[in-house]
Amino acid sequence: MEFTEDILGAPYEATELPLTADAEGSVSATLVRRLVPGSQRAVLYLHGYTDYFFQTNLADFFVAAGFSFYALDLRKYGRSLRPHQSPNFISDLATYDEELDEAVRIIRAQDGHTQLLINGHSTGGLVAALWASRRAGRGLVDALFLNSPFLSMPTSPAVRTLGAPAVGALGRLAAMRKLPAPLNPHYVHSLHRDHRGEWDFDVTLKPAEGFPMYAGWLAAINRGHREVRRGLHVDVPVLLMASTASIVTSKWDPAMHHRDAVLRADDIAALGPRLGRHVTTVRIEGGMHDLVLSGESARAQVFAELDRWLGAYFPPPPAGR
């Protein structure tokens, strides 16, 4: 695969991964990388919903730790979104296996890395966990780091139970139906430096109001959540991080800078043990939904805990391997 300079500029490079066409036409994903020469260790980052890779502070941490850093903009997201496509749409989360498998092949077979950590945020955390469970026993991944993974809808169990059949039926009969479920723009505003945050990113790729939510996508997410509740079979060590608290509001609230304003952090932590037999759960005081974009104190906790866990469960390969 030929890599060229990424939209983030050097030292980031990117390549397009052509994928099987769907009903909307041609499809591709985008693999971004920042290599550490001579490293046998790599990390592959998967973004969340209405998102793309821009978290260079995360890449800085991994590169400093000796990891080559990769990020995958999934089909119809971010760098991979094309004018003829419905943003973020998917009708089966297993469809993402195609780009994940190809990205892992490039990282291992083409670029020569022998150890691989998958780092998934939010929806990317759900996708990563489901993929790792389906690929258990194949030696494709050595560990998972899940940052506020989307393991459950941010609603009560009763609402989830009563609403699931209707969502499933609508997803089958009218997959492209747009649902009235826009994102709270204040979450993106709490991140972007032009509003109340400290980060710079492309708001055409990560718009404050989000993209339309499709019935087929929601049904696919619900099926993924049911798999998690039944129990997955991830056979490698998992580090799961979530904030210590959440906030539900449709208005601006300064507490959004210190809590998860997207998902229920307690639900995330409660479901962690269902991913596999070796799950470490860490709660981050003052953490936002994307923990690595939290305030300085919470970010320091994230990277300190991640560094400690890597030392214990993901040591570098012996010299000469």
Secondary structure, 3 states (H helix, E strand, C coil): CCCEECCCCCCCEEEEEEEEEECCEEEEEEEEEECCCCCCEEEEEECCCCCCCCCHHHHHHHHHCCCEEEEEECCCCHHHCCCCCCCCCCCCHHHHHHHHHHHHHHHHHHCCCCEEEEEEECHHHHHHHHHHHHCCCCCCCCEEEEECCCCCCCCCHHHHHHHHHHHHHHHHHCCCCEECCCCCHHHHHCCECCCCCCECCCCCCCCCCCCCEEHHHHHHHHHHHHHHHHCCCECCCEEEEEECCECCCCCCCHHHHCCECCCCHHHHHHHHHHCECCEEEEEECCCCCCHHHCCHHHHHHHHHHHHHHHHHHCCCCCCCC
